[in-house]
Amino acid sequence: MSATTADQTLSHEPNTHEQHFPATVEGKLLYGIAVLFSLFQIATAAHLIDLPSQLVRSTHVAFLLLLGFPLVAANIRKGAVYTAGAWALATAGVAVAVYQFVEYEPLILRAGDLVPFDIYVGVVAIATVFIGAWVIMGPALPIISGLFLAYCLFGEYLPSPLNHRGYDFAQVIDHMAYGTEGIYGVPTYVSSSYIFLFILFGSFLERAGMIKLFTDVSLGLVGHKRGGPAKVSVISSGLMGTISGSGVANVVTTGQFTIPLMKRFGYRPAFAGGVEATASMGGQIMPPVMGAVAFIMAETLGVEYAEIVKAALIPAILYFASVFWMVHLEAGKRGLSGLDPKDLPSPLAAIRRQWYLLLPLAALVWLLFSGYTPLFAGTAGLALTLLLILGSSIAIGMSNTAVRTIFWIGIGLAGASFFQYGFRAVLVAILVLIAWNFLVKGGRAALKLSVDSLADGAKTALPVGVACAVVGIIVGTMTLTGAANTFGQFVVAVGQHSLFLSLILTMLTCILLGMGIPTIPNYIITSSIAGPALLELGVPLIVSHMFVFYFGILADLTPPVALACFAAAPIARESGLRISFEAVKVAAAGFVIPFMAVYTPALMLQDGGPLAAAIGYPLAVVYIVVKASLSIGLWGVAVIGYLNRPLPLLHRLVAAAAAFFLVAALPITDEVGAALVLLFALMVWKFPGKVAGDAATTPPKTETP
């Protein structure tokens, strides 16, 4: 690759923030609504506005509909009638929230005995949420939720054991449209408090240059290694995924840079797309943010956030180590060298230039692990980010080092005041910095960046928020009818004969549901259906929820739907189906780890399991991590067919068999697996074999940029 090509490659900036607000009067109005939405969420999170939780949730849903309907209509441009209908639906969604404000106390007193007008408003509330989800996300989730709602209304006519005792229409509407069970249930509560804040936090960091920082650091660290471009993708996509929390969105942002870079250095288009999709989805299992599911899981289970992170840490490291190993083997097989070190940025220089962007993330992690609530941590992290963005634009113009140092000390004290005096003290500092930015060169650009981040965060929150509202119908059905017991009893009945079969059944349920809906609603649905069943079968609480969470994520990589892979397809210029097959191979660790954790909870740092009882907890942790690493490593060798040199088919079959037996948790499978590992090592050492058409000896074709 020429130096010119490398320069072009490294200077490629992905179009991460395509304009979704039209350059019209309507577009400006929607932009203003988005900014107002974000400001409302910040104000309630920081207790600048104190409202009952029910009203915060209903206002959150109203904003989602007010912004969502017209924004979709403005982007698809189907004419004046369609636009008028979108605004009418948006107005109806707002009217529901206004009604809840006006009738808040009377509605509490009338709970269980609604008047006719309450029922009419409740029907409008449910209908607008369903239509909004369909318009914003597509038909899959509304259809699934609609089937659950139909079960509430007509399930009494089904044969036993599927039937229930029957519920009056008014009772169903009361349960689903009012109170804190249906569309305003726990998912909406988490969306309106934790999730929105962290999406906003990620939006500010992205616009401030976090993607560039992560990419520059990744290029500097591993860009020159064997298969460096793909390793850059793994690291940068994984790091960005921990902030953005959205795998598919991460594919279309970092993927704009990493996929073409991998292709130019000889990786197959399908493999390049698969690596990017796998790494991007993996960001949702990597602490600290974990795609916001960590917060829902902590809220659902009633445990500390740190407990969720503790359980996720080792599996996440193994997942990314597995992807890293796969790209290393593929690079070796195809003789792909790294980038020229002269063309790469210095990671230390990148950090020195933008070190301040890491401070909010470091503060966020410290707060979360120090026992502060996610709401407090998210608000503090967002406040610190604002102070840094607004302060850095002012500090650039200060030529005197002493003055600049004093200024940053003042910013630090302003940030620290959050812990003593709350958000109001920081708000004063932010307002002062806003006024100051109007007077300095480059200050208005920083203000524009901040306002754009507010609008972008609200826009990004639309599918997540609407999904949380409509999936509340499913959770509400569970609590009203006890429908989860039917599925749970079936899983438990299967599990009494074979826990492995019940896990397979649960895995297939998660993947099938996840093919059409995002990770968050998929986790909420499957955890409420399958989680209790796995718990009854003796699977530890957090492990059972992590099991369904993992396979909800992997659904976006699994054929035939594979949303993350189809998002990578136009960038890689390859079939989404081919990319998904490659992604499944690369993401093998994601399929293996949940099963291993069920049989040996020490893999997720949880108590229990026969291994811990037999050899003690610390040794059990070491043993299962080594065994998982061996299994993942052998699977990579079997799939890629390379280990320092191309391997014959027999060697690959032995490696695959060894990996399988190490995963299986049956009597003597570990012993068989260990024996096969030794056999494989002996075969590679003594009988290397010959492979026709050694790919490593043929220089790869590079694609012209």
C-alpha positions as CSV (number, residue, x, y, z in Angstrom):
1,M,0.0,0.0,0.0
2,S,1.4,3.4,-1.0
3,A,1.9,6.2,1.4
4,T,-0.7,8.3,-0.5
5,T,-3.2,5.5,0.0
6,A,-2.4,5.3,3.7
7,D,-2.8,9.0,4.1
8,Q,-6.2,8.8,2.4
9,T,-7.1,5.9,4.5
10,L,-6.1,7.6,7.8
11,S,-7.7,10.9,6.9
12,H,-11.1,9.3,6.1
13,E,-13.7,10.8,8.4
14,P,-16.9,8.8,8.7
15,N,-20.1,10.8,8.3
16,T,-21.3,10.0,11.8
17,H,-24.0,12.6,12.1
18,E,-26.1,12.7,8.9
19,Q,-28.6,15.5,8.9
20,H,-32.0,14.1,9.9
21,F,-33.6,17.4,10.7
22,P,-34.7,18.9,7.3
23,A,-33.5,22.4,6.4
24,T,-37.0,23.7,6.5
25,V,-39.2,25.6,9.0
26,E,-40.6,22.2,10.1
27,G,-37.1,20.8,10.5
28,K,-36.1,23.8,12.7
29,L,-39.3,23.2,14.8
30,L,-38.4,19.5,15.2
31,Y,-34.8,20.4,16.1
32,G,-36.2,22.8,18.8
33,I,-38.5,20.0,20.1
34,A,-35.5,17.6,20.3
35,V,-33.5,20.2,22.3
36,L,-36.4,20.8,24.6
37,F,-36.9,17.1,25.1
38,S,-33.2,16.7,26.2
39,L,-33.4,19.8,28.5
40,F,-36.6,18.4,30.2
41,Q,-34.8,15.0,30.8
42,I,-31.8,16.8,32.3
43,A,-33.9,19.0,34.4
44,T,-35.9,16.1,35.9
45,A,-32.7,14.0,36.4
46,A,-31.0,16.9,38.2
47,H,-34.1,17.6,40.2
48,L,-34.3,21.1,38.8
49,I,-37.9,20.0,38.1
50,D,-39.5,17.6,40.6
51,L,-42.5,15.7,39.3
52,P,-44.1,12.5,40.4
53,S,-42.6,9.5,38.5
54,Q,-45.9,8.8,36.7
55,L,-45.9,12.3,35.2
56,V,-42.2,12.1,34.2
57,R,-42.9,8.8,32.4
58,S,-46.0,10.1,30.6
59,T,-44.2,13.3,29.5
60,H,-41.3,11.2,28.3
61,V,-43.6,9.1,26.1
62,A,-45.3,12.3,24.9
63,F,-42.0,13.8,23.8
64,L,-41.1,10.6,22.0
65,L,-44.3,10.7,20.0
66,L,-44.2,14.5,19.5
67,L,-40.7,14.2,18.0
68,G,-41.0,10.8,16.4
69,F,-44.1,11.0,14.2
70,P,-43.3,14.3,12.4
71,L,-39.5,13.5,12.1
72,V,-40.2,10.2,10.3
73,A,-42.8,12.0,8.1
74,A,-40.3,14.8,7.3
75,N,-37.6,12.3,6.2
76,I,-39.7,10.0,4.0
77,R,-41.7,12.9,2.4
78,K,-44.9,11.2,1.5
79,G,-46.9,14.4,1.0
80,A,-49.0,16.9,2.9
81,V,-51.7,14.4,4.0
82,Y,-49.2,12.0,5.5
83,T,-47.4,14.9,7.3
84,A,-50.7,16.2,8.6
85,G,-51.5,12.7,9.9
86,A,-48.2,12.5,11.6
87,W,-48.7,15.8,13.4
88,A,-52.2,14.7,14.4
89,L,-50.9,11.6,16.0
90,A,-48.1,13.6,17.7
91,T,-50.8,16.0,19.1
92,A,-52.8,13.0,20.4
93,G,-49.8,11.7,22.2
94,V,-49.2,15.0,23.9
95,A,-52.9,15.3,24.8
96,V,-52.6,12.0,26.7
97,A,-49.8,13.5,28.8
98,V,-51.7,16.7,29.4
99,Y,-54.7,14.7,30.5
100,Q,-52.5,12.8,33.0
101,F,-51.2,16.1,34.3
102,V,-54.6,17.6,34.8
103,E,-56.2,14.5,36.2
104,Y,-53.3,13.1,38.1
105,E,-54.8,12.9,41.6
106,P,-58.4,12.0,40.4
107,L,-56.9,9.2,38.3
108,I,-55.2,7.8,41.4
109,L,-58.5,7.9,43.3
110,R,-60.4,6.3,40.3
111,A,-57.8,3.5,39.9
112,G,-59.7,0.3,39.2
113,D,-63.0,2.2,38.5
114,L,-62.3,4.4,35.4
115,V,-65.0,6.7,33.9
116,P,-65.7,6.3,30.2
117,F,-63.5,9.3,29.2
118,D,-60.6,7.7,31.0
119,I,-61.0,4.6,28.9
120,Y,-61.1,6.7,25.7
121,V,-57.9,8.5,26.6
122,G,-56.3,5.1,27.6
123,V,-57.2,3.7,24.2
124,V,-55.6,6.7,22.5
125,A,-52.5,6.3,24.7
126,I,-52.0,2.6,23.7
127,A,-52.9,3.2,20.0
128,T,-50.4,6.1,19.6
129,V,-47.6,4.1,21.2
130,F,-48.3,1.1,19.0
131,I,-48.4,3.3,15.8
132,G,-45.3,5.2,16.9
133,A,-43.4,2.0,17.4
134,W,-44.5,0.7,14.0
135,V,-43.5,4.0,12.3
136,I,-40.2,4.4,14.0
137,M,-39.0,0.8,14.4
138,G,-41.0,-1.3,11.9
139,P,-43.7,-3.9,12.4
140,A,-42.0,-6.7,14.4
141,L,-42.2,-5.4,18.0
142,P,-45.8,-3.9,17.6
143,I,-47.0,-7.2,16.2
144,I,-45.5,-9.2,19.1
145,S,-46.9,-6.7,21.7
146,G,-50.2,-6.8,19.9
147,L,-50.4,-10.5,20.2
148,F,-49.8,-10.2,24.0
149,L,-52.5,-7.5,24.2
150,A,-54.9,-9.8,22.3
151,Y,-54.1,-12.5,24.8
152,C,-55.1,-10.2,27.6
153,L,-58.5,-9.6,25.9
154,F,-59.3,-13.0,24.5
155,G,-57.0,-15.5,26.2
156,E,-59.9,-16.9,28.3
157,Y,-61.2,-18.6,25.2
158,L,-58.0,-20.6,24.6
159,P,-57.7,-24.2,25.7
160,S,-56.0,-25.1,29.0
161,P,-53.3,-24.5,30.1
162,L,-53.0,-21.5,27.8
163,N,-56.2,-19.8,29.0
164,H,-56.7,-17.3,31.8
165,R,-59.7,-16.3,33.9
166,G,-60.7,-13.4,31.7
167,Y,-60.4,-9.6,32.1
168,D,-62.8,-6.8,31.3
169,F,-61.8,-4.3,28.6
170,A,-61.8,-1.4,31.1
171,Q,-59.5,-3.5,33.4
172,V,-57.0,-4.1,30.6
173,I,-57.0,-0.5,29.6
174,D,-56.5,0.6,33.3
175,H,-53.6,-1.8,33.7
176,M,-51.9,-0.9,30.4
177,A,-52.5,2.9,30.1
178,Y,-52.4,4.1,33.7
179,G,-50.2,3.4,36.7
180,T,-46.8,1.8,36.4
181,E,-47.4,-1.6,34.8
182,G,-48.2,-1.1,31.1
183,I,-46.7,1.5,28.8
184,Y,-45.5,3.5,31.8
185,G,-43.9,0.5,33.4
186,V,-40.3,-0.2,34.5
187,P,-38.9,-0.1,30.9
188,T,-40.3,3.4,30.4
189,Y,-39.0,4.4,33.9
190,V,-35.5,3.2,33.0
191,S,-35.7,4.9,29.6
192,S,-36.8,8.2,31.1
193,S,-34.2,8.3,33.7
194,Y,-31.0,6.2,33.0
195,I,-31.1,5.4,29.3
196,F,-31.8,8.8,28.0
197,L,-29.0,10.4,30.1
198,F,-26.4,7.9,28.9
199,I,-27.5,8.3,25.3
200,L,-27.1,12.0,25.7
201,F,-23.7,11.5,27.4
202,G,-22.5,9.4,24.4
203,S,-23.9,12.0,22.0
204,F,-21.8,14.8,23.6
205,L,-18.6,12.7,23.7
206,E,-19.1,11.5,20.1
207,R,-19.5,15.1,18.8
208,A,-16.6,16.3,20.9
209,G,-14.3,13.8,19.1
210,M,-14.4,10.6,21.1
211,I,-14.6,8.4,17.9
212,K,-11.5,10.1,16.5
213,L,-9.7,9.7,19.8
214,F,-10.5,6.0,20.1
215,T,-9.6,5.4,16.4
216,D,-6.2,7.2,16.7
217,V,-5.3,5.3,19.9
218,S,-6.3,2.0,18.3
219,L,-4.3,2.8,15.1
220,G,-1.3,3.7,17.2
221,L,-1.4,0.7,19.4
222,V,-2.1,-2.1,16.9
223,G,-2.3,-0.6,13.4
224,H,1.3,-1.8,12.6
225,K,0.7,-5.4,13.9
226,R,-0.2,-8.4,11.7
227,G,-3.8,-7.7,10.4
228,G,-3.6,-4.3,12.1
229,P,-6.6,-2.7,10.3
230,A,-9.0,-5.4,11.7
231,K,-7.5,-5.2,15.2
232,V,-8.1,-1.4,15.0
233,S,-11.8,-2.2,14.2
234,V,-12.1,-4.5,17.2
235,I,-10.6,-2.0,19.7
236,S,-12.2,1.2,18.3
237,S,-15.7,-0.4,17.8
238,G,-15.6,-2.0,21.2
239,L,-14.5,1.2,22.9
240,M,-17.2,3.2,21.1
241,G,-19.8,0.6,21.8
242,T,-19.3,1.0,25.5
243,I,-20.2,4.7,25.1
244,S,-22.9,4.6,22.4
245,G,-24.6,1.4,23.7
246,S,-26.1,0.8,20.2
247,G,-24.5,-2.0,18.2
248,V,-26.3,-1.2,14.9
249,A,-25.6,2.5,15.2
250,N,-22.0,1.8,16.0
251,V,-21.6,-0.3,12.8
252,V,-22.7,2.6,10.6
253,T,-20.4,5.1,12.4
254,T,-17.1,3.4,13.1
255,G,-17.7,1.0,10.3
256,Q,-17.5,3.8,7.8
257,F,-13.8,3.9,8.6
258,T,-12.9,0.4,9.6
259,I,-14.6,-1.7,7.0
260,P,-13.0,0.0,4.0
261,L,-9.6,0.0,5.8
262,M,-9.8,-3.8,6.3
263,K,-10.8,-4.3,2.7
264,R,-7.9,-2.2,1.4
265,F,-5.5,-4.4,3.3
266,G,-6.8,-7.6,1.8
267,Y,-9.5,-8.8,4.2
268,R,-12.5,-10.4,2.4
269,P,-15.5,-8.0,2.3
270,A,-17.7,-10.5,4.2
271,F,-15.1,-11.0,6.9
272,A,-14.5,-7.3,7.3
273,G,-18.2,-6.7,7.7
274,G,-18.5,-9.6,10.1
275,V,-15.6,-8.3,12.3
276,E,-17.1,-4.8,12.5
277,A,-20.6,-6.1,13.3
278,T,-19.3,-8.5,16.0
279,A,-17.1,-5.9,17.6
280,S,-19.9,-3.3,17.5
281,M,-22.5,-5.6,19.1
282,G,-19.9,-6.6,21.7
283,G,-19.9,-3.1,23.0
284,Q,-23.2,-3.8,24.6
285,I,-21.7,-6.4,26.9
286,M,-18.6,-4.4,27.8
287,P,-18.9,-2.3,30.9
288,P,-19.5,0.5,31.9
289,V,-22.6,1.3,29.9
290,M,-23.5,-2.2,28.3
291,G,-26.2,-0.9,26.0
292,A,-28.2,0.4,28.9
293,V,-29.4,-3.1,29.6
294,A,-27.2,-3.1,32.7
295,F,-29.4,-0.4,34.3
296,I,-32.6,-2.2,33.4
297,M,-31.2,-5.5,34.8
298,A,-30.1,-3.8,38.0
299,E,-33.5,-2.2,38.4
300,T,-35.3,-5.5,37.6
301,L,-33.2,-7.7,39.9
302,G,-32.9,-5.1,42.7
303,V,-29.1,-5.4,42.8
304,E,-26.3,-2.9,42.7
305,Y,-25.1,-1.8,39.3
306,A,-21.6,-3.0,40.3
307,E,-22.9,-6.5,40.6
308,I,-24.1,-6.5,37.0
309,V,-20.7,-5.2,35.8
310,K,-18.8,-7.8,37.9
311,A,-20.8,-10.6,36.2
312,A,-20.2,-9.1,32.7
313,L,-16.5,-8.3,33.0
314,I,-14.8,-11.7,32.3
315,P,-17.2,-12.8,29.6
316,A,-16.8,-9.4,27.8
317,I,-13.0,-9.7,27.9
318,L,-13.2,-13.2,26.5
319,Y,-15.6,-12.1,23.8
320,F,-13.2,-9.4,22.5
321,A,-10.2,-11.6,23.0
322,S,-11.9,-14.1,20.8
323,V,-12.6,-11.6,18.0
324,F,-9.0,-10.4,18.3
325,W,-7.8,-13.9,17.9
326,M,-10.0,-14.6,14.9
327,V,-8.7,-11.6,13.0
328,H,-5.1,-12.4,13.9
329,L,-5.5,-16.0,12.5
330,E,-7.2,-14.7,9.4
331,A,-4.4,-12.2,8.8
332,G,-1.8,-14.9,9.2
333,K,-3.6,-17.2,6.8
334,R,-3.8,-14.5,4.1
335,G,-0.4,-13.0,4.8
336,L,-1.8,-9.6,5.7
337,S,0.8,-7.3,7.3
338,G,0.0,-4.2,9.3
339,L,0.0,-0.5,8.3
340,D,3.3,1.4,7.9
341,P,4.2,2.8,11.4
342,K,5.3,6.1,9.8
343,D,1.7,6.7,8.6
344,L,0.1,6.0,12.0
345,P,-0.8,8.5,14.7
346,S,0.9,8.4,18.1
347,P,-1.5,7.1,20.8
348,L,0.2,9.2,23.4
349,A,-0.1,12.3,21.2
350,A,-3.7,11.6,20.6
351,I,-4.3,11.2,24.4
352,R,-2.3,14.4,25.1
353,R,-4.4,16.3,22.6
354,Q,-7.8,15.1,23.8
355,W,-7.1,13.7,27.3
356,Y,-10.0,15.8,28.7
357,L,-12.5,13.6,26.9
358,L,-11.5,10.7,29.0
359,L,-12.3,12.5,32.3
360,P,-16.1,12.3,32.1
361,L,-15.8,8.6,31.3
362,A,-13.4,8.0,34.1
363,A,-15.6,10.0,36.5
364,L,-18.7,8.0,35.4
365,V,-17.0,4.6,36.0
366,W,-15.7,5.8,39.4
367,L,-19.2,7.0,40.5
368,L,-20.9,3.8,39.3
369,F,-18.4,1.6,41.2
370,S,-18.5,3.8,44.3
371,G,-22.2,3.0,45.0
372,Y,-23.8,6.1,43.5
373,T,-27.0,5.5,41.5
374,P,-26.8,5.4,37.7
375,L,-29.0,8.5,37.7
376,F,-26.6,10.5,39.8
377,A,-23.6,9.2,37.9
378,G,-25.1,9.9,34.5
379,T,-26.1,13.4,35.6
380,A,-22.6,14.1,37.0
381,G,-20.9,12.7,33.9
382,L,-23.0,14.8,31.6
383,A,-22.4,18.0,33.7
384,L,-18.6,17.4,33.7
385,T,-18.7,16.8,29.9
386,L,-20.5,20.1,29.4
387,L,-18.0,21.9,31.6
388,L,-15.1,20.5,29.6
389,I,-16.5,21.2,26.1
390,L,-17.5,24.8,27.0
391,G,-14.3,25.3,29.0
392,S,-11.9,24.0,26.3
393,S,-13.1,26.4,23.7
394,I,-12.3,29.3,26.1
395,A,-9.0,27.8,27.3
396,I,-7.7,27.5,23.7
397,G,-7.6,31.3,23.4
398,M,-5.5,31.8,26.6
399,S,-1.9,32.2,25.7
400,N,-0.7,32.6,29.3
401,T,0.0,29.1,30.8
402,A,-0.6,30.3,34.4
403,V,-3.9,31.9,33.5
404,R,-5.0,28.7,31.7
405,T,-4.0,26.6,34.6
406,I,-6.0,28.7,37.0
407,F,-8.9,28.6,34.7
408,W,-8.9,24.8,34.6
409,I,-8.6,24.6,38.4
410,G,-11.7,26.7,38.5
411,I,-13.5,24.4,36.1
412,G,-12.4,21.5,38.3
413,L,-13.8,23.1,41.4
414,A,-17.0,23.9,39.6
415,G,-17.3,20.2,38.7
416,A,-16.5,19.1,42.3
417,S,-19.2,21.4,43.6
418,F,-21.8,19.0,42.2
419,F,-21.1,16.6,45.0
420,Q,-21.6,19.2,47.7
421,Y,-24.3,21.5,46.3
422,G,-25.9,19.5,43.6
423,F,-26.6,20.4,40.0
424,R,-27.7,23.9,40.7
425,A,-24.1,25.0,41.5
426,V,-22.8,23.4,38.3
427,L,-25.7,25.0,36.4
428,V,-24.4,28.5,37.4
429,A,-20.9,27.6,36.1
430,I,-22.4,26.3,32.9
431,L,-24.4,29.5,32.3
432,V,-21.3,31.6,33.0
433,L,-19.4,29.5,30.4
434,I,-22.2,29.8,27.9
435,A,-22.1,33.6,28.2
436,W,-18.3,33.6,28.0
437,N,-18.4,31.5,24.8
438,F,-20.4,34.2,23.1
439,L,-17.5,36.5,23.5
440,V,-14.5,34.4,22.5
441,K,-13.3,33.1,19.1
442,G,-14.6,29.6,18.5
443,G,-17.0,29.8,21.4
444,R,-20.1,29.8,19.2
445,A,-18.9,26.6,17.6
446,A,-18.7,25.0,21.0
447,L,-22.2,26.2,21.8
448,K,-23.5,24.9,18.5
449,L,-21.8,21.5,19.2
450,S,-23.6,21.4,22.6
451,V,-27.0,22.2,21.2
452,D,-26.5,19.8,18.3
453,S,-25.6,17.1,20.9
454,L,-28.9,17.8,22.8
455,A,-30.9,17.4,19.6
456,D,-28.9,14.4,18.4
457,G,-29.3,12.6,21.8
458,A,-33.1,13.1,21.7
459,K,-33.2,11.7,18.1
460,T,-31.1,8.7,19.0
461,A,-33.3,8.0,22.0
462,L,-36.4,7.7,19.9
463,P,-36.3,3.9,19.0
464,V,-35.1,2.9,22.4
465,G,-37.7,5.0,24.2
466,V,-40.6,3.9,22.0
467,A,-39.5,0.3,22.3
468,C,-39.5,0.5,26.1
469,A,-43.1,1.9,26.0
470,V,-44.6,-0.7,23.7
471,V,-42.7,-3.6,25.3
472,G,-44.5,-2.5,28.6
473,I,-47.6,-4.1,27.1
474,I,-45.8,-7.4,27.2
475,V,-44.6,-7.0,30.7
476,G,-48.1,-5.8,31.7
477,T,-49.6,-8.9,30.2
478,M,-47.2,-11.0,32.3
479,T,-48.2,-9.3,35.5
480,L,-51.9,-9.3,34.7
481,T,-52.3,-12.8,33.5
482,G,-49.3,-14.7,34.8
483,A,-48.6,-15.8,31.2
484,A,-44.9,-16.3,31.9
485,N,-45.8,-19.3,34.2
486,T,-47.1,-21.3,31.2
487,F,-43.8,-21.0,29.3
488,G,-41.8,-21.3,32.5
489,Q,-43.5,-24.5,33.4
490,F,-42.7,-25.9,30.0
491,V,-39.0,-24.9,30.3
492,V,-38.9,-26.3,33.8
493,A,-40.5,-29.6,32.7
494,V,-37.9,-30.0,29.9
495,G,-35.1,-29.0,32.3
496,Q,-36.0,-31.7,34.8
497,H,-34.9,-34.2,32.1
498,S,-32.2,-32.1,30.5
499,L,-31.0,-28.6,31.6
500,F,-29.1,-28.4,28.3
501,L,-32.3,-28.8,26.3
502,S,-34.1,-26.1,28.3
503,L,-31.1,-23.8,27.7
504,I,-31.3,-24.5,23.9
505,L,-35.0,-23.7,24.0
506,T,-34.4,-20.5,25.8
507,M,-31.6,-19.5,23.4
508,L,-33.8,-20.1,20.4
509,T,-36.6,-18.0,21.9
510,C,-34.1,-15.1,22.5
511,I,-32.7,-15.3,19.0
512,L,-36.1,-15.6,17.3
513,L,-37.5,-12.6,19.2
514,G,-34.3,-10.7,18.7
515,M,-34.4,-11.0,15.0
516,G,-37.0,-8.3,14.7
517,I,-36.6,-6.2,17.8
518,P,-33.7,-4.3,19.5
519,T,-31.7,-5.7,22.4
520,I,-33.4,-3.8,25.2
521,P,-37.0,-4.9,24.5
522,N,-35.7,-8.4,23.7
523,Y,-34.0,-8.6,27.1
524,I,-37.1,-7.3,28.9
525,I,-39.4,-9.9,27.1
526,T,-37.2,-12.9,27.4
527,S,-36.1,-12.2,31.0
528,S,-39.7,-11.9,32.2
529,I,-40.6,-15.2,30.3
530,A,-37.5,-17.4,30.6
531,G,-35.6,-15.8,33.5
532,P,-37.8,-17.2,36.3
533,A,-37.8,-20.6,34.7
534,L,-34.0,-20.8,34.6
535,L,-33.9,-19.6,38.2
536,E,-36.2,-22.4,39.2
537,L,-33.9,-24.9,37.5
538,G,-31.1,-23.7,39.8
539,V,-29.3,-21.2,37.5
540,P,-28.1,-18.2,39.6
541,L,-30.2,-15.1,39.2
542,I,-27.8,-12.8,37.4
543,V,-26.5,-15.7,35.3
544,S,-30.0,-16.5,34.1
545,H,-30.6,-12.9,33.0
546,M,-27.1,-12.6,31.4
547,F,-27.9,-15.8,29.5
548,V,-31.0,-14.2,27.8
549,F,-29.2,-10.8,27.4
550,Y,-26.3,-12.4,25.5
551,F,-28.5,-14.2,23.0
552,G,-30.6,-11.1,22.5
553,I,-27.5,-9.4,21.3
554,L,-26.3,-12.3,19.2
555,A,-29.7,-12.2,17.4
556,D,-28.4,-9.2,15.5
557,L,-25.6,-11.3,14.1
558,T,-27.6,-14.5,13.5
559,P,-29.0,-15.3,10.0
560,P,-31.4,-14.7,8.4
561,V,-32.2,-11.2,9.8
562,A,-28.9,-10.1,11.4
563,L,-29.6,-6.4,11.6
564,A,-26.0,-5.4,12.5
565,C,-24.7,-7.4,9.5
566,F,-27.2,-5.9,7.0
567,A,-26.2,-2.4,8.4
568,A,-22.6,-3.3,7.5
569,A,-23.6,-4.7,4.0
570,P,-23.7,-1.4,2.0
571,I,-20.4,-0.3,3.5
572,A,-18.7,-3.6,2.8
573,R,-20.4,-3.9,-0.6
574,E,-21.3,-7.5,0.3
575,S,-24.4,-9.6,1.0
576,G,-25.7,-9.1,4.5
577,L,-26.3,-12.9,4.7
578,R,-22.7,-13.7,3.9
579,I,-21.5,-11.1,6.5
580,S,-23.8,-12.7,9.1
581,F,-22.3,-16.2,8.5
582,E,-18.8,-14.7,9.0
583,A,-20.0,-12.8,12.1
584,V,-21.4,-16.0,13.7
585,K,-18.0,-17.7,13.3
586,V,-16.1,-14.7,14.7
587,A,-18.6,-14.3,17.6
588,A,-18.3,-17.9,18.7
589,A,-17.3,-16.8,22.2
590,G,-20.7,-15.1,22.6
591,F,-22.5,-18.4,21.9
592,V,-20.2,-20.5,24.2
593,I,-19.8,-18.3,27.3
594,P,-23.5,-18.2,28.4
595,F,-23.7,-22.0,28.5
596,M,-20.4,-22.3,30.3
597,A,-21.5,-19.8,32.9
598,V,-24.7,-21.7,33.6
599,Y,-22.8,-24.8,34.5
600,T,-19.9,-22.9,36.2
601,P,-21.2,-19.6,37.5
602,A,-17.6,-18.7,38.6
603,L,-17.1,-17.5,34.9
604,M,-19.4,-14.6,35.8
605,L,-17.9,-14.3,39.3
606,Q,-21.0,-15.7,40.8
607,D,-21.3,-18.2,43.7
608,G,-22.5,-21.7,43.1
609,G,-21.9,-24.7,40.8
610,P,-20.4,-28.1,41.5
611,L,-16.9,-27.0,40.4
612,A,-16.7,-24.3,43.1
613,A,-17.9,-26.7,45.7
614,A,-15.3,-29.3,44.6
615,I,-12.1,-27.2,44.3
616,G,-13.0,-23.9,46.0
617,Y,-14.2,-20.6,44.4
618,P,-10.8,-18.9,43.5
619,L,-9.6,-22.1,41.7
620,A,-12.9,-22.5,40.0
621,V,-12.6,-19.0,38.5
622,V,-9.1,-19.7,37.2
623,Y,-10.1,-23.1,35.9
624,I,-13.1,-22.0,34.0
625,V,-11.4,-18.9,32.5
626,V,-8.5,-21.1,31.3
627,K,-10.9,-23.7,29.9
628,A,-13.0,-21.0,28.1
629,S,-9.9,-19.5,26.7
630,L,-8.7,-22.8,25.3
631,S,-12.1,-23.6,23.9
632,I,-12.3,-20.2,22.1
633,G,-8.8,-20.5,20.9
634,L,-9.3,-23.9,19.4
635,W,-12.6,-22.9,17.8
636,G,-10.8,-20.0,16.0
637,V,-8.1,-22.4,14.8
638,A,-10.8,-24.8,13.5
639,V,-12.8,-22.2,11.7
640,I,-9.9,-20.2,10.2
641,G,-7.8,-23.3,9.5
642,Y,-4.5,-21.7,10.5
643,L,-2.0,-21.8,13.4
644,N,1.4,-20.4,12.2
645,R,0.7,-22.3,9.0
646,P,-2.4,-23.6,7.2
647,L,-3.9,-26.7,8.8
648,P,-5.2,-29.9,7.2
649,L,-8.9,-30.8,7.6
650,L,-8.1,-33.5,10.2
651,H,-6.2,-31.1,12.4
652,R,-9.2,-28.7,12.2
653,L,-11.7,-31.4,13.1
654,V,-9.7,-32.4,16.2
655,A,-9.5,-28.8,17.3
656,A,-13.2,-28.4,16.8
657,A,-13.9,-31.6,18.8
658,A,-11.6,-30.5,21.6
659,A,-13.4,-27.1,21.8
660,F,-16.8,-28.8,21.9
661,F,-15.8,-31.2,24.7
662,L,-14.3,-28.3,26.8
663,V,-17.7,-26.5,26.5
664,A,-19.9,-29.4,27.3
665,A,-20.6,-29.9,31.0
666,L,-21.2,-33.7,31.1
667,P,-19.3,-36.4,33.0
668,I,-15.7,-36.8,31.8
669,T,-16.1,-34.2,28.9
670,D,-13.3,-32.1,30.5
671,E,-11.0,-35.1,30.5
672,V,-11.9,-35.9,26.9
673,G,-11.4,-32.3,25.9
674,A,-8.0,-32.2,27.6
675,A,-6.9,-35.4,25.9
676,L,-8.0,-33.9,22.5
677,V,-6.1,-30.7,23.2
678,L,-2.9,-32.8,23.8
679,L,-3.6,-34.8,20.7
680,F,-4.0,-31.6,18.6
681,A,-0.8,-30.1,20.0
682,L,1.0,-33.4,19.1
683,M,-0.4,-33.4,15.6
684,V,0.6,-29.8,15.0
685,W,4.1,-30.4,16.3
686,K,4.9,-33.8,14.8
687,F,2.5,-34.1,11.8
688,P,2.0,-30.6,10.3
689,G,0.6,-32.0,7.1
690,K,0.3,-30.3,3.8
691,V,-2.4,-28.0,2.5
692,A,-2.9,-27.4,-1.2
693,G,-2.8,-23.7,-2.2
694,D,-1.1,-22.2,0.9
695,A,-2.9,-18.9,1.1
696,A,-0.1,-17.4,3.2
697,T,2.4,-17.6,0.4
698,T,0.2,-15.7,-2.0
699,P,0.2,-11.9,-1.5
700,P,-3.3,-10.5,-1.1
701,K,-5.0,-8.4,-3.6
702,T,-5.5,-4.9,-2.4
703,E,-8.5,-2.8,-3.3
704,T,-8.0,0.5,-4.9
705,P,-9.6,3.2,-2.7
